[in-house]
Amino acid sequence: MFLLALFWFVQFTDKLGSAPIPFSERATENRLLWSIPTDSLDYAVVPDYIQGVRATGARVCHVSRWMNGVTVEADSAQMQTIAALPYVQAVELTRDNTPAAASVAPRKMNLTLDASDPYGSNRTQLAQFNLLPLHQLGYEGKGIRMAIIDAGFYKVNTATCFSSAREQLVGVYDYSEDDTSIYGSAGVHGAYCLSTIAGQTDTYHGAATQAEYVLIRTEEITPESPKEMDNLVAAIELCDSLGVNIISCSLGYRLFDNPSFNLTYDMLDGRTTRVSRAAAIAARKGILCCFSAGNDGNKTWHRISVPCDADSILTIGAVNKDTVMANFSSFGPSADGRVKPEVCAMGVSTVLLNPANSTSMTGNGTSFSTPLVAGLAACLWSAMPNATAQDIRQRIIQSAHLYPSYDTNYQMGYGIPDAEKAYQVTPTLIRSIHEDGDKPYKILKDGHLFIVLKGSHNLGLYLVR
């Protein structure tokens, strides 16, 4: 690992002379199906600019077409040379050599299962948002491509609980600086999250076991730095080019080993950080992004983190089996006043599969409520394959038990979704985020005035209170 390296984001001035990147056949089909136009964000970064950066001796880690820049490893002298290049607009330090803080292991415990029930004890967490009726109709995510973005996927390549998932695995990618295997023991968190979606044993059945899966590592074991957010930007852009329909990501960022990098609440407006802007762009490109609200609800900060402040995504909080909010589940709203999180699912004693032995266990965190909702979305989307990502998002929100109201404490959002209701309901607030250019429009619904702000970074529904 490059523990003493300096990493930077280099912003270029333009894309003169570049062309759209090649997309997978599936991604092209998605764009045709949902009439998603090609725009400047789809154009490649100018190759000569990238080569000019490399010529300084810097190592290019990621190239971001959406942000029109590159993440590089370079020393200070190299960066001074890069900053002086005529096509470089700005440079930003994203990781220095500040020593990494000690990590904290997730809370978990053993669980005894009812061997007579093929769902086992995870029946409770799926039944909480009424997913089983969709399963009974045969909708378990078939035809939907899901990306799980995390810190690695321990033994997913060998564990018996992922045998079926491996048959539906379409790609594994690594955007971290870690030199360990993506299937190594440091990546157990990603395996836990995947198990809630794709895991299967005789006594466990994941939320969306018939979907296709893309596994991406972006989180680094050490250190904690803003570079990890740029890793995530690269992963989100990859999802776009691969034709991914749903992203499930249980990562969030606010505090770093170097306190000077720390984010402040006013930066959680969905438009300040690159990673939040990338999540909103992904929504405009037809991807449903599901991000965990975070586990700071009982801490001094107690707010959500990025990129779950992004617009037009689903930010997910955690409740227990009795639908009571977990005290650790982070609070919204976003800094510009939008309802966050939007929905919640079971994140207290969530039933997971242990990849070490394919037995059940439990864990706590919005990390585990998030893939459950992503799995719900996959099942719902497989039931209505011509729907758009925003259709699915809106159906999930409108099916939640508090909707059209919401938790005014900004911890539960619109509540707990109902998958069967989401399948049956006719959404009333859906309007394509591609309509009307950048002009805002107003909708009056149930006595509430909603304003939709639409531009490169403002997408979606804003409730005027």
C-alpha positions as CSV (number, residue, x, y, z in Angstrom):
1,M,0.0,0.0,0.0
2,F,1.1,3.6,-0.7
3,L,0.9,4.8,2.9
4,L,3.2,7.8,2.4
5,A,1.9,8.9,-1.0
6,L,0.3,12.2,-1.8
7,F,-2.8,12.0,-4.0
8,W,-4.4,14.9,-5.8
9,F,-7.4,15.7,-8.0
10,V,-6.5,17.6,-11.2
11,Q,-9.3,19.5,-12.8
12,F,-8.9,20.2,-16.5
13,T,-10.3,23.3,-18.3
14,D,-12.2,21.8,-21.2
15,K,-12.9,18.7,-23.4
16,L,-12.0,20.3,-26.8
17,G,-11.7,17.7,-29.5
18,S,-12.8,14.7,-27.4
19,A,-15.6,12.2,-28.3
20,P,-18.1,10.1,-26.3
21,I,-16.7,7.1,-24.6
22,P,-17.8,3.6,-25.8
23,F,-20.6,2.1,-23.8
24,S,-21.5,-1.5,-23.2
25,E,-24.3,-2.9,-25.3
26,R,-26.5,-3.0,-22.2
27,A,-25.8,0.6,-21.3
28,T,-26.6,1.7,-24.8
29,E,-29.9,-0.2,-24.7
30,N,-30.8,1.4,-21.3
31,R,-30.2,4.9,-22.8
32,L,-32.4,4.1,-25.8
33,L,-35.1,2.6,-23.6
34,W,-35.3,5.6,-21.3
35,S,-34.5,8.3,-23.9
36,I,-31.4,9.4,-22.0
37,P,-29.5,11.8,-24.3
38,T,-25.7,11.9,-24.8
39,D,-24.2,15.1,-23.4
40,S,-20.8,16.5,-22.6
41,L,-20.5,14.3,-19.5
42,D,-20.3,11.3,-21.8
43,Y,-17.3,12.7,-23.6
44,A,-13.9,11.4,-22.7
45,V,-11.3,13.5,-21.0
46,V,-8.8,14.8,-23.6
47,P,-6.1,12.1,-24.0
48,D,-3.3,14.7,-24.5
49,Y,-4.2,16.3,-21.2
50,I,-3.8,12.9,-19.4
51,Q,-0.6,12.2,-21.2
52,G,0.8,15.6,-20.2
53,V,0.1,14.8,-16.5
54,R,1.8,11.4,-16.9
55,A,4.8,13.1,-18.5
56,T,5.6,14.8,-15.2
57,G,6.2,11.4,-13.6
58,A,2.8,11.4,-11.8
59,R,0.8,8.2,-11.6
60,V,-2.7,8.5,-12.9
61,C,-5.1,6.5,-10.7
62,H,-8.5,7.4,-12.1
63,V,-9.9,9.4,-15.0
64,S,-13.3,11.1,-14.4
65,R,-15.2,12.1,-17.5
66,W,-18.0,13.6,-15.4
67,M,-15.7,15.8,-13.3
68,N,-13.3,16.3,-16.3
69,G,-10.2,15.5,-14.3
70,V,-7.8,12.8,-13.0
71,T,-6.8,11.5,-9.6
72,V,-3.1,11.2,-9.4
73,E,-0.3,10.2,-7.1
74,A,2.4,12.8,-7.2
75,D,4.9,14.6,-5.0
76,S,4.7,18.3,-4.4
77,A,7.3,19.2,-7.0
78,Q,5.5,17.2,-9.7
79,M,2.2,18.8,-8.7
80,Q,3.7,22.3,-9.1
81,T,4.6,21.3,-12.7
82,I,1.1,19.9,-13.3
83,A,-0.6,23.0,-11.8
84,A,1.3,25.1,-14.3
85,L,0.1,23.2,-17.4
86,P,-2.1,25.5,-19.5
87,Y,-5.1,23.0,-19.6
88,V,-5.2,22.5,-15.8
89,Q,-7.8,24.6,-14.1
90,A,-7.2,23.5,-10.4
91,V,-5.5,20.9,-8.3
92,E,-6.7,19.6,-4.9
93,L,-4.9,17.5,-2.3
94,T,-7.0,14.5,-1.5
95,R,-4.7,12.3,0.6
96,D,-1.5,13.0,2.5
97,N,0.6,11.0,4.9
98,T,-1.4,11.7,8.0
99,P,-1.4,8.4,10.1
100,A,-4.5,6.4,9.8
101,A,-7.0,6.2,12.7
102,A,-7.7,2.7,14.2
103,S,-10.7,1.0,12.7
104,V,-13.7,-0.3,14.6
105,A,-15.1,-3.7,14.0
106,P,-18.9,-4.0,13.3
107,R,-21.1,-5.3,16.1
108,K,-22.4,-8.8,15.4
109,M,-23.6,-12.0,17.2
110,N,-24.5,-15.6,16.5
111,L,-28.1,-16.6,15.6
112,T,-30.0,-19.9,15.8
113,L,-32.2,-20.4,12.7
114,D,-35.6,-22.2,12.2
115,A,-34.5,-25.0,9.8
116,S,-38.1,-25.4,8.6
117,D,-38.3,-22.0,7.0
118,P,-36.4,-21.5,3.7
119,Y,-36.1,-17.7,4.5
120,G,-34.9,-18.4,8.0
121,S,-34.8,-15.4,10.4
122,N,-34.3,-13.0,7.5
123,R,-38.0,-13.4,6.8
124,T,-38.6,-10.7,9.4
125,Q,-36.5,-8.1,7.7
126,L,-38.0,-8.8,4.2
127,A,-41.5,-9.0,5.6
128,Q,-41.0,-5.6,7.3
129,F,-41.3,-3.9,3.9
130,N,-43.7,-6.5,2.5
131,L,-41.3,-8.0,-0.1
132,L,-42.5,-11.6,0.0
133,P,-45.6,-11.0,-2.2
134,L,-43.3,-9.9,-5.0
135,H,-41.2,-13.0,-4.5
136,Q,-44.3,-15.1,-4.6
137,L,-45.1,-13.5,-8.0
138,G,-41.6,-14.5,-9.2
139,Y,-40.1,-11.0,-9.1
140,E,-36.6,-11.3,-7.4
141,G,-34.5,-9.0,-9.6
142,K,-34.2,-10.9,-12.8
143,G,-32.9,-8.7,-15.6
144,I,-31.7,-6.0,-13.2
145,R,-28.0,-5.3,-12.9
146,M,-26.9,-4.2,-9.4
147,A,-23.5,-2.8,-8.3
148,I,-22.4,-3.3,-4.7
149,I,-19.7,-0.8,-3.9
150,D,-17.8,-1.4,-0.7
151,A,-14.4,-2.2,1.0
152,G,-14.0,-5.7,-0.4
153,F,-15.9,-9.0,-0.6
154,Y,-14.4,-11.7,1.7
155,K,-14.6,-15.2,0.3
156,V,-17.4,-14.3,-2.1
157,N,-15.4,-16.2,-4.7
158,T,-15.6,-19.5,-2.6
159,A,-18.2,-19.3,0.1
160,T,-21.1,-21.7,-0.5
161,C,-23.7,-19.1,0.4
162,F,-22.7,-17.2,-2.7
163,S,-22.7,-20.1,-5.1
164,S,-25.7,-18.9,-7.0
165,A,-24.6,-15.3,-6.9
166,R,-21.3,-16.2,-8.6
167,E,-23.3,-17.5,-11.6
168,Q,-24.8,-14.1,-11.9
169,L,-21.6,-12.1,-11.3
170,V,-20.7,-10.0,-14.4
171,G,-17.7,-8.1,-13.1
172,V,-15.3,-7.4,-10.2
173,Y,-13.4,-4.1,-10.1
174,D,-10.9,-2.5,-7.7
175,Y,-10.4,1.3,-7.4
176,S,-8.6,1.2,-4.1
177,E,-4.9,1.4,-3.3
178,D,-5.0,-1.7,-1.2
179,D,-2.6,-4.5,-2.3
180,T,-4.6,-7.2,-0.6
181,S,-7.1,-9.4,-2.5
182,I,-10.6,-8.0,-3.0
183,Y,-11.7,-11.3,-1.6
184,G,-9.4,-11.0,1.5
185,S,-10.5,-10.9,5.1
186,A,-10.3,-7.1,5.3
187,G,-13.3,-6.9,3.0
188,V,-15.9,-8.8,5.1
189,H,-18.2,-5.7,5.3
190,G,-18.9,-5.9,1.6
191,A,-19.6,-9.6,1.8
192,Y,-22.1,-9.0,4.6
193,C,-23.9,-6.3,2.6
194,L,-24.0,-8.6,-0.5
195,S,-25.4,-11.4,1.5
196,T,-28.6,-9.5,2.3
197,I,-29.2,-9.2,-1.5
198,A,-27.8,-12.3,-3.0
199,G,-27.0,-14.8,-0.2
200,Q,-28.7,-18.2,-0.2
201,T,-28.6,-21.2,2.0
202,D,-31.2,-23.8,3.1
203,T,-32.3,-21.3,5.7
204,Y,-31.6,-18.0,4.2
205,H,-32.9,-16.2,1.1
206,G,-31.6,-12.8,0.0
207,A,-33.8,-9.9,-1.1
208,A,-33.0,-10.1,-4.9
209,T,-31.3,-13.4,-5.6
210,Q,-32.1,-13.4,-9.4
211,A,-30.3,-10.1,-10.2
212,E,-26.9,-9.7,-11.9
213,Y,-24.1,-8.4,-9.7
214,V,-21.1,-6.1,-10.2
215,L,-18.7,-5.9,-7.2
216,I,-16.5,-2.9,-6.8
217,R,-14.0,-2.0,-4.1
218,T,-13.4,1.7,-3.5
219,E,-12.8,1.9,0.3
220,E,-9.2,1.6,1.5
221,I,-8.2,-0.1,4.7
222,T,-5.9,2.8,5.6
223,P,-5.9,5.7,5.6
224,E,-9.2,7.6,5.6
225,S,-9.0,10.4,3.1
226,P,-11.0,12.3,0.5
227,K,-9.3,10.3,-2.2
228,E,-11.7,7.5,-1.3
229,M,-14.5,9.8,-2.5
230,D,-12.8,10.1,-5.9
231,N,-12.5,6.3,-5.9
232,L,-16.2,6.2,-5.5
233,V,-16.7,8.7,-8.3
234,A,-14.7,6.4,-10.6
235,A,-16.9,3.5,-9.6
236,I,-20.1,5.3,-10.2
237,E,-19.0,6.3,-13.7
238,L,-18.0,2.7,-14.4
239,C,-21.5,1.6,-13.4
240,D,-22.9,4.0,-16.0
241,S,-20.8,2.6,-18.7
242,L,-21.6,-1.0,-17.7
243,G,-25.4,-0.4,-17.8
244,V,-25.9,-0.9,-14.1
245,N,-29.5,-0.2,-12.9
246,I,-29.0,0.0,-9.2
247,I,-26.1,1.0,-7.0
248,S,-26.0,-0.2,-3.3
249,C,-23.3,1.5,-1.4
250,S,-22.8,1.4,2.4
251,L,-20.0,3.9,2.5
252,G,-20.1,7.5,3.7
253,Y,-17.6,10.3,4.3
254,R,-17.3,13.2,6.7
255,L,-14.3,12.8,8.9
256,F,-10.7,12.0,7.8
257,D,-7.4,11.2,9.4
258,N,-6.2,14.8,8.5
259,P,-8.9,17.0,10.2
260,S,-8.2,19.8,7.6
261,F,-10.0,17.6,5.1
262,N,-13.2,17.2,7.3
263,L,-16.5,18.2,5.8
264,T,-18.9,20.7,7.4
265,Y,-22.7,20.5,7.5
266,D,-23.1,23.4,5.0
267,M,-21.2,21.2,2.5
268,L,-23.9,18.6,2.6
269,D,-26.1,20.3,0.0
270,G,-25.7,17.7,-2.8
271,R,-23.7,20.1,-4.9
272,T,-20.4,20.7,-3.1
273,T,-18.5,17.4,-3.1
274,R,-17.6,15.6,-6.3
275,V,-19.0,12.3,-5.1
276,S,-22.4,13.8,-4.3
277,R,-22.5,15.5,-7.7
278,A,-21.6,12.2,-9.3
279,A,-24.5,10.4,-7.5
280,A,-26.9,13.1,-8.8
281,I,-25.5,12.7,-12.4
282,A,-25.9,8.9,-12.1
283,A,-29.6,9.6,-11.3
284,R,-29.9,11.7,-14.4
285,K,-28.2,8.8,-16.4
286,G,-30.9,6.4,-15.3
287,I,-29.3,4.7,-12.3
288,L,-31.1,4.3,-8.9
289,C,-28.5,5.0,-6.2
290,C,-29.0,3.7,-2.7
291,F,-26.7,5.1,0.0
292,S,-26.6,4.5,3.7
293,A,-27.5,7.4,5.9
294,G,-24.6,6.7,8.3
295,N,-24.4,5.7,12.0
296,D,-23.8,9.0,13.7
297,G,-27.3,9.6,15.1
298,N,-26.1,9.1,18.7
299,K,-22.9,11.1,18.3
300,T,-22.2,14.8,18.5
301,W,-22.3,15.2,14.7
302,H,-25.5,13.1,14.4
303,R,-26.0,14.1,10.7
304,I,-25.9,12.2,7.4
305,S,-22.6,12.0,5.4
306,V,-21.8,12.3,1.7
307,P,-22.8,11.2,-0.8
308,C,-26.2,10.5,0.7
309,D,-26.9,14.3,0.6
310,A,-27.2,13.9,-3.2
311,D,-30.5,14.7,-4.9
312,S,-32.7,12.1,-6.7
313,I,-31.2,9.1,-4.9
314,L,-32.4,7.0,-2.0
315,T,-30.7,7.6,1.4
316,I,-31.6,4.8,3.8
317,G,-31.8,4.9,7.6
318,A,-32.2,2.0,10.1
319,V,-35.0,0.7,12.3
320,N,-35.3,-2.3,14.5
321,K,-37.7,-5.3,13.9
322,D,-40.5,-3.3,15.7
323,T,-40.0,-0.4,13.3
324,V,-38.5,1.8,16.0
325,M,-35.7,4.0,14.9
326,A,-32.1,2.9,15.7
327,N,-30.5,5.5,17.9
328,F,-27.4,5.4,15.8
329,S,-29.2,6.1,12.5
330,S,-28.1,9.5,11.2
331,F,-30.3,12.5,10.9
332,G,-31.1,14.8,8.0
333,P,-32.1,17.0,6.4
334,S,-29.6,17.9,3.7
335,A,-28.0,21.3,4.2
336,D,-30.4,22.8,1.7
337,G,-33.4,21.4,3.5
338,R,-34.4,18.3,1.6
339,V,-35.9,15.3,3.4
340,K,-33.0,12.9,4.3
341,P,-33.1,9.9,4.7
342,E,-36.0,9.2,2.4
343,V,-36.8,5.7,3.8
344,C,-35.7,3.2,6.3
345,A,-35.4,-0.6,6.7
346,M,-34.2,-3.0,9.3
347,G,-30.7,-2.2,10.4
348,V,-30.7,-3.5,14.0
349,S,-29.9,-7.2,14.3
350,T,-30.1,-7.5,10.6
351,V,-29.6,-11.1,9.6
352,L,-26.5,-11.6,7.4
353,L,-24.5,-14.5,6.2
354,N,-21.0,-15.1,7.5
355,P,-18.8,-15.8,4.4
356,A,-16.3,-17.7,6.5
357,N,-18.8,-20.6,7.1
358,S,-22.0,-19.6,5.3
359,T,-24.0,-19.5,8.6
360,S,-26.3,-16.7,9.7
361,M,-25.3,-13.9,12.1
362,T,-26.6,-10.5,12.8
363,G,-25.2,-7.0,12.5
364,N,-26.2,-3.4,13.2
365,G,-25.9,-0.4,10.9
366,T,-27.5,1.5,8.1
367,S,-24.9,-0.4,6.1
368,F,-27.3,-3.4,6.2
369,S,-30.6,-1.6,5.9
370,T,-29.3,-0.1,2.6
371,P,-28.8,-3.3,0.6
372,L,-32.2,-4.5,1.8
373,V,-33.9,-1.5,0.1
374,A,-31.7,-1.9,-2.9
375,G,-32.9,-5.5,-3.1
376,L,-36.5,-4.3,-2.8
377,A,-35.9,-1.9,-5.7
378,A,-34.4,-4.7,-7.9
379,C,-37.5,-6.9,-7.3
380,L,-39.9,-4.0,-8.0
381,W,-38.0,-3.0,-11.2
382,S,-37.9,-6.6,-12.4
383,A,-41.7,-6.5,-12.1
384,M,-41.9,-3.4,-14.3
385,P,-38.8,-3.4,-16.5
386,N,-39.9,-0.4,-18.6
387,A,-40.0,1.9,-15.6
388,T,-37.3,4.5,-15.1
389,A,-35.0,4.7,-12.1
390,Q,-37.0,7.8,-10.9
391,D,-40.2,5.9,-11.3
392,I,-38.9,3.1,-9.0
393,R,-37.6,5.7,-6.5
394,Q,-40.8,7.5,-6.4
395,R,-42.9,4.3,-6.0
396,I,-40.7,3.3,-3.0
397,I,-41.1,6.7,-1.4
398,Q,-44.8,6.9,-2.0
399,S,-45.3,3.4,-0.5
400,A,-43.7,4.4,2.8
401,H,-46.0,4.4,5.8
402,L,-45.7,8.1,6.7
403,Y,-46.0,9.4,3.1
404,P,-47.1,12.1,2.1
405,S,-45.9,13.3,5.5
406,Y,-42.5,12.6,6.9
407,D,-40.6,12.5,10.1
408,T,-40.1,16.1,11.1
409,N,-37.1,15.0,13.2
410,Y,-35.5,14.0,9.9
411,Q,-34.4,10.5,11.0
412,M,-37.1,8.2,9.5
413,G,-37.8,10.2,6.4
414,Y,-41.1,9.1,4.7
415,G,-41.0,5.8,6.7
416,I,-40.8,2.2,5.8
417,P,-41.6,1.2,2.3
418,D,-44.2,-1.4,1.3
419,A,-43.1,-3.4,-1.8
420,E,-46.5,-4.7,-2.7
421,K,-48.0,-1.2,-2.5
422,A,-45.1,0.2,-4.5
423,Y,-45.9,-2.4,-7.2
424,Q,-49.6,-1.5,-7.2
425,V,-49.7,2.2,-6.7
426,T,-49.9,4.8,-9.5
427,P,-47.3,7.4,-8.6
428,T,-48.6,10.9,-8.7
429,L,-45.4,13.0,-8.4
430,I,-43.3,11.4,-11.1
431,R,-41.9,13.7,-13.7
432,S,-38.9,12.9,-15.7
433,I,-35.8,14.7,-14.6
434,H,-34.9,15.1,-18.3
435,E,-37.9,17.3,-19.2
436,D,-38.0,21.0,-19.6
437,G,-34.2,21.6,-19.8
438,D,-33.0,23.5,-16.8
439,K,-36.3,25.3,-16.0
440,P,-37.8,24.8,-12.5
441,Y,-41.4,23.8,-12.4
442,K,-44.0,23.5,-9.6
443,I,-46.3,20.7,-8.5
444,L,-49.2,21.1,-6.1
445,K,-50.0,17.8,-4.3
446,D,-52.1,17.1,-1.2
447,G,-51.8,20.7,-0.2
448,H,-48.0,20.7,-0.4
449,L,-46.1,22.9,-2.8
450,F,-43.2,21.1,-4.5
451,I,-40.6,22.7,-6.6
452,V,-38.3,20.8,-8.9
453,L,-35.0,22.4,-9.5
454,K,-33.3,21.0,-12.6
455,G,-29.8,21.7,-13.7
456,S,-26.5,19.9,-13.8
457,H,-26.5,19.3,-10.1
458,N,-30.1,20.1,-8.9
459,L,-32.4,17.2,-9.7
460,G,-35.6,16.1,-8.1
461,L,-38.3,17.1,-5.7
462,Y,-38.1,19.8,-3.1
463,L,-40.9,20.2,-0.5
464,V,-41.5,23.9,0.3
465,R,-42.4,24.1,4.0
